[in-house]
Amino acid sequence: MTAAVFDHDGPWTEEEYLALGETQQRVELFDGSLHVTPAPTPRHQRISRKLGNILEAAAEAVGLELLEAVNVRLRPGRVPIPDLVVTEPVDLDELIIEAGAVRLVCEIISPSNAATDKVLKMHYYAAAGIGWYLLVEQENGTLHLYRRQGRHYRELSVTKPGEVLELLEPLRARIRPEDLVP
């Protein structure tokens, strides 16, 4: 992948991006530019797995699907890879999930790219019409739940250790921050 990235001239098209194939890094496409990050830390992955376990059972109970680290097309040329997504039933062999199928998107905030999760991706997910956004702070598991209102998200709750987030939409789940962090 490295040679293909450095030998490329000009903005990236979605077709060129997809032609990179699977990589060990997370490579996301934002309006002609690639955003490359190394693999997540073990702490990040542990939180993702534990949260995914909670959300997967809740999603299946209402006929939805929980997917981890998949390509989501927000619009042509804008393809992030969220940590977790809850979708309506989709073709599990497709390379890209369309934003219209996504009901909830979750990002686990990494210290190295917190601004991307808190600003850039939040704006892009809302603009694409994704109804719910859940942000998880790695250091203590604090959960920030947002609901789309118009073209933006409005924060509905902040759940700190010792408290419980009661999700009622788009699925029903109880999440305790201390169950997510080591």
PyMOL commands that set and color helices and strands:
alter all, ss='L'
color gray80, all
select helices_A, chain A and resi 2-6+14-19+42-61+99-101+111-127+177-179
alter helices_A, ss='H'
color red, helices_A
select strands_A, chain A and resi 26-30+33-37+65-68+71-73+78-79+84-87+96-98+102-109+132-137+143-149+152-159+165-167+173-175
alter strands_A, ss='S'
color yellow, strands_A
deselect
rebuild
show_as cartoon
